[in-house]
Amino acid sequence: MPCRAAAAVVLLLALLASGCGDDADGQATPVYDQEGAPFRFAFPTGFTTQAEDTGPEIKGRAPVHKVAVGRDERNVVVVAAYRLKKPVEEFEPSDFAAVLDRAAATLALARKVRVARRGTGTLGDLPSTVYQLTPTAGGLEQRLIYAFRGTTQFFVRCQWDAAGKDALVAGCEEVQRSFRPA
């Protein structure tokens, strides 16, 4: 094998091993894939791990794992996983939807806003429930995404201000699209 071809194979293997791909600008796409984390996802180049910490999104229950990525503490995507007391399949669907609506409304109230609308979507290949919140007095917009598998709740909260809107909405969508449970 010529040296140039061998170097290309080595470079390709290094990219695959790092868990990175290329974004539209040809730069490596960062991937959150921490050992022991119950999920992995890609996020845009230019996003970094943030110290943003709003506490648990489920009252009285700490997350199993939580991370925030973004541009700064106002423009951030928070991804977390929580354990449920029983598998989601054992809940009555109508009761579960009502509990989920209350959880989103409670979280919105704690952030001094309200739920503007509820919809459906996906988190990776998992069906999800998506809540758009009203903007805060300081102009922050937020989206909540809930998805479930067995006894695990996956939660994503995307928030952005006017200056970060384009980057964070695209980043939120990239996290949603690339999300994979571990």
C-alpha positions as CSV (number, residue, x, y, z in Angstrom):
1,M,0.0,0.0,0.0
2,P,1.5,3.4,-1.0
3,C,2.4,5.7,1.9
4,R,-0.2,8.3,0.8
5,A,-3.0,5.7,0.9
6,A,-1.8,4.3,4.2
7,A,-1.8,7.8,5.7
8,A,-5.4,8.4,4.4
9,V,-6.5,5.1,6.0
10,V,-4.9,6.1,9.4
11,L,-6.5,9.5,9.3
12,L,-10.0,8.0,8.5
13,L,-9.6,5.5,11.4
14,A,-8.6,8.3,13.7
15,L,-11.7,10.3,12.8
16,L,-13.9,7.3,13.3
17,A,-12.3,6.5,16.7
18,S,-12.7,10.0,17.9
19,G,-16.5,9.9,17.3
20,C,-16.3,13.1,15.2
21,G,-17.6,13.8,11.7
22,D,-17.3,16.9,9.6
23,D,-19.7,19.8,9.6
24,A,-20.6,21.9,6.6
25,D,-17.3,23.9,7.0
26,G,-15.2,20.7,7.0
27,Q,-14.4,21.1,10.8
28,A,-14.7,18.1,13.1
29,T,-18.2,17.9,14.7
30,P,-17.9,17.5,18.5
31,V,-19.6,14.5,20.1
32,Y,-20.6,14.2,23.7
33,D,-19.8,10.5,24.5
34,Q,-18.6,10.4,28.1
35,E,-18.0,6.9,29.5
36,G,-20.9,5.9,31.8
37,A,-23.2,8.5,30.4
38,P,-26.7,7.1,29.4
39,F,-26.7,9.0,26.1
40,R,-24.5,10.5,23.4
41,F,-25.1,13.3,20.9
42,A,-23.3,15.6,18.5
43,F,-23.3,19.4,18.8
44,P,-22.0,22.2,16.7
45,T,-18.5,23.3,16.4
46,G,-18.1,26.4,18.6
47,F,-20.2,25.0,21.4
48,T,-18.3,24.1,24.6
49,T,-19.3,22.5,27.8
50,Q,-21.0,25.1,30.0
51,A,-21.3,25.4,33.8
52,E,-25.0,26.3,33.5
53,D,-26.9,24.5,36.3
54,T,-30.5,25.0,37.0
55,G,-30.9,22.1,39.3
56,P,-33.1,19.1,38.6
57,E,-35.9,19.4,36.1
58,I,-37.9,16.8,38.0
59,K,-38.9,18.1,41.5
60,G,-37.3,16.0,44.2
61,R,-35.3,13.8,41.8
62,A,-31.6,14.3,40.9
63,P,-30.5,13.4,37.4
64,V,-28.5,10.3,36.7
65,H,-26.4,12.3,34.3
66,K,-26.5,15.9,33.1
67,V,-24.4,18.1,30.8
68,A,-24.8,21.5,29.2
69,V,-23.2,22.6,25.9
70,G,-23.5,25.9,24.2
71,R,-22.0,29.3,23.6
72,D,-22.4,30.7,27.1
73,E,-24.7,30.4,30.1
74,R,-27.6,32.1,28.4
75,N,-27.3,30.2,25.1
76,V,-27.2,26.6,26.1
77,V,-28.5,23.0,25.5
78,V,-29.0,21.0,28.7
79,V,-29.2,17.2,28.3
80,A,-30.1,15.0,31.2
81,A,-31.3,11.6,32.1
82,Y,-33.5,10.6,35.1
83,R,-34.6,7.2,36.4
84,L,-38.3,6.4,36.6
85,K,-39.9,4.3,39.4
86,K,-41.3,1.9,36.8
87,P,-41.0,1.4,33.0
88,V,-42.8,4.0,31.0
89,E,-44.8,1.2,29.3
90,E,-46.5,0.5,32.6
91,F,-48.1,3.9,32.9
92,E,-51.6,4.6,31.5
93,P,-50.9,6.8,28.4
94,S,-53.6,9.4,29.2
95,D,-52.4,9.6,32.8
96,F,-48.8,9.8,31.7
97,A,-49.5,12.7,29.3
98,A,-51.2,14.6,32.1
99,V,-48.3,14.1,34.4
100,L,-45.9,15.2,31.7
101,D,-47.9,18.3,31.0
102,R,-47.9,19.2,34.7
103,A,-44.1,18.6,34.9
104,A,-43.5,20.9,32.0
105,A,-45.8,23.6,33.5
106,T,-44.1,23.3,36.9
107,L,-40.7,23.7,35.3
108,A,-41.9,26.7,33.3
109,L,-43.4,28.3,36.4
110,A,-40.0,27.8,38.2
111,R,-38.4,29.6,35.3
112,K,-41.0,32.4,35.6
113,V,-42.7,31.6,32.3
114,R,-45.5,29.4,31.0
115,V,-46.0,26.7,28.3
116,A,-46.8,28.4,25.0
117,R,-47.5,25.2,23.1
118,R,-47.1,21.4,23.2
119,G,-46.2,19.2,20.3
120,T,-44.6,16.0,19.3
121,G,-41.2,15.2,17.8
122,T,-38.3,12.9,18.1
123,L,-35.1,12.7,20.2
124,G,-32.9,10.6,18.0
125,D,-35.2,7.8,17.1
126,L,-37.3,8.1,20.3
127,P,-40.7,9.7,20.1
128,S,-40.8,12.9,22.2
129,T,-43.0,15.5,23.6
130,V,-41.9,19.1,22.9
131,Y,-42.9,22.2,24.8
132,Q,-42.2,25.7,23.7
133,L,-42.1,28.2,26.6
134,T,-43.0,31.8,26.5
135,P,-40.0,34.2,26.5
136,T,-38.7,35.3,29.9
137,A,-38.7,39.0,31.0
138,G,-35.0,39.0,30.0
139,G,-35.8,37.7,26.5
140,L,-34.7,34.1,26.9
141,E,-36.6,31.6,24.8
142,Q,-36.8,27.9,25.8
143,R,-37.8,24.5,24.4
144,L,-38.3,21.4,26.5
145,I,-38.0,17.9,25.0
146,Y,-39.0,14.8,26.9
147,A,-38.4,11.2,25.6
148,F,-38.6,7.9,27.4
149,R,-37.2,4.4,27.1
150,G,-37.9,1.8,29.8
151,T,-37.1,3.3,33.2
152,T,-35.2,6.2,31.8
153,Q,-36.5,9.7,31.0
154,F,-34.3,11.7,28.7
155,F,-34.7,15.5,28.9
156,V,-33.4,18.3,26.7
157,R,-33.8,22.0,27.5
158,C,-32.6,24.5,24.8
159,Q,-32.5,28.2,25.7
160,W,-31.3,31.2,23.7
161,D,-31.4,35.0,23.7
162,A,-31.9,37.1,20.6
163,A,-28.2,37.2,19.7
164,G,-27.8,33.4,20.0
165,K,-31.1,32.4,18.4
166,D,-29.9,31.1,15.0
167,A,-26.9,29.1,16.5
168,L,-28.8,27.7,19.4
169,V,-31.9,26.7,17.4
170,A,-29.7,24.9,14.9
171,G,-27.7,23.4,17.8
172,C,-30.8,22.2,19.6
173,E,-31.9,20.5,16.4
174,E,-28.5,18.9,15.9
175,V,-28.6,17.5,19.5
176,Q,-32.2,16.2,18.9
177,R,-31.3,14.6,15.5
178,S,-28.0,12.9,16.7
179,F,-29.2,11.9,20.2
180,R,-28.7,8.2,21.0
181,P,-29.4,6.4,24.3
182,A,-26.4,4.4,25.6
